[in-house]
Amino acid sequence: MAGNSESPSSEAFRLFSSSSDEKPNLGFGFFDSSETPRPSLPPCVEVLPSEVSSSVKYIVEPVSLDGLTLLKGRVSTREVFALSNSDLVPGKYEGGLKLWEGSLDLVKALHSEVENGHLAFTGKRVLELGCGHGLPGIFACLEGAATVHFQDFNAEVLRCLTIPNANANLPKNVQPSALNVTNYDTGTEVRFFAGDWSEIDKLLHTHDIEDDPTNPVSGYDIILMAETVYSISVLQNLYELIKKCTSSPHGLVYMAAKKHYFGVGGGTRRFLSVVEKDGLMDFSMVAEVADGSSNVREVFMTLMMELEEVPIGRLTNLKRLL
Ligand SMILES: C[S@@+](CC[C@H](N)C(=O)[O-])C[C@H]1O[C@@H](n2cnc3c(N)ncnc32)[C@H](O)[C@@H]1O
């Protein structure tokens, strides 16, 4: 990412990258959370495209991803949240203004899945959880998804960054939308939702897989998420949300994250142990990135057990991985 001083491999990831960084002290706060009560949760709200921020400075720059170029903005954490650039404050600001390595890994993996014929977004309902910049969801729009819903903890992230990024990457249909939904020329219905994973299901398209496992029209066909599994305390909430939102029996989840977040305890394996314990979903590793510059990163696909069309050779048992 030439010229990007916000390189995801540098400042933000120092917090997680090595075991010598086991006790981050830059306001990341996971270790402080038992001493400092978490602030009350922000309300769950839909953020309309018309609510895009015009007061915060947004600088657009290209990101090259193995033959694919997307645009991303850069905004100041200080300007949006009155926090210094490296801060992540649990319950207040969860890191959505940074571009994290996992989201780039995820876009590359999705691109390669599409090119290999393992995945198609055309006509699909897609949800990106913990979107921040939203590049994986934007990729889904460009690949012809019917619906892409972006979710972030902070409405400010959606207003100042995710919506401007969508506008920068997706050619906009100038016809006004009666539904307050942005119509891009890709034909995708794009919406933005802010709120905590423990409550946001009330605004999203959910599907109660226990009550109605055969309803084909609710839930999302594909859920995307990058760098969302760092904190152990939220893994169960995140998994419960995924279960409510995954269309059954065809729903897929693509997750990119670090194998372990040293010092904070989460990681892909910790999340997959929650998935495995529940016994409803299976998973397969799609990519592993061990470039020596930081902790090992991984991309996994998770899917309902009863999905039989996926070649069995793609499924990996967690016990073999751990
Ligand atoms: C480390 S950032 C990753 C952002 C982006 N996916 C990327 O990879 O660049 C974590 C994301 O998860 C969201 N998030 C973290 N905890 C959350 C929670 N409890 N409820 C809802 N969203 C949360 C944050 O708002 C943020 O967008």
The ligand as a Tripos MOL2 file, in Angstrom:
@<TRIPOS>MOLECULE
LIG
   27    29     1     0     0
SMALL
NO_CHARGES

@<TRIPOS>ATOM
      1 C1        -10.1220   -4.4410   14.6910 C.3       1 LIG1
      2 S1        -11.4720   -3.6670   13.9340 S.3       1 LIG1
      3 C2        -11.4710   -4.4050   12.3220 C.3       1 LIG1
      4 C3        -12.0880   -3.5070   11.2850 C.3       1 LIG1
      5 C4        -12.1010   -4.0670    9.8570 C.3       1 LIG1
      6 N1        -12.8800   -5.2690    9.7630 N.3       1 LIG1
      7 C5        -10.7030   -4.3160    9.3580 C.2       1 LIG1
      8 O1        -10.2670   -5.4830    9.3640 O.co2     1 LIG1
      9 O2        -10.0360   -3.3700    8.9400 O.co2     1 LIG1
     10 C6        -12.8130   -4.5210   14.7480 C.3       1 LIG1
     11 C7        -14.1810   -4.2080   14.1960 C.3       1 LIG1
     12 O3        -15.1850   -4.9420   14.9050 O.3       1 LIG1
     13 C8        -16.1720   -4.0470   15.4390 C.3       1 LIG1
     14 N2        -16.5310   -4.5100   16.7710 N.ar      1 LIG1
     15 C9        -15.6770   -4.8820   17.7670 C.ar      1 LIG1
     16 N3        -16.3570   -5.2570   18.8590 N.ar      1 LIG1
     17 C10       -17.6650   -5.1270   18.5600 C.ar      1 LIG1
     18 C11       -18.8720   -5.3790   19.2750 C.ar      1 LIG1
     19 N4        -18.8550   -5.8130   20.5400 N.pl3     1 LIG1
     20 N5        -20.0420   -5.1530   18.6630 N.ar      1 LIG1
     21 C12       -20.0640   -4.7010   17.3880 C.ar      1 LIG1
     22 N6        -18.9710   -4.4570   16.6450 N.ar      1 LIG1
     23 C13       -17.7820   -4.6610   17.2300 C.ar      1 LIG1
     24 C14       -15.5050   -2.6980   15.4810 C.3       1 LIG1
     25 O4        -16.4000   -1.6180   15.3520 O.3       1 LIG1
     26 C15       -14.5280   -2.7460   14.3300 C.3       1 LIG1
     27 O5        -15.1050   -2.3180   13.1390 O.3       1 LIG1
@<TRIPOS>BOND
     1     1     2 1
     2     2     3 1
     3     2    10 1
     4     3     4 1
     5     4     5 1
     6     5     6 1
     7     5     7 1
     8     7     8 2
     9     7     9 1
    10    10    11 1
    11    11    12 1
    12    11    26 1
    13    12    13 1
    14    13    14 1
    15    13    24 1
    16    14    15 ar
    17    14    23 ar
    18    15    16 ar
    19    16    17 ar
    20    17    18 ar
    21    17    23 ar
    22    18    19 1
    23    18    20 ar
    24    20    21 ar
    25    21    22 ar
    26    22    23 ar
    27    24    25 1
    28    24    26 1
    29    26    27 1
@<TRIPOS>SUBSTRUCTURE
     1 LIG1         1 GROUP 0 **** ****
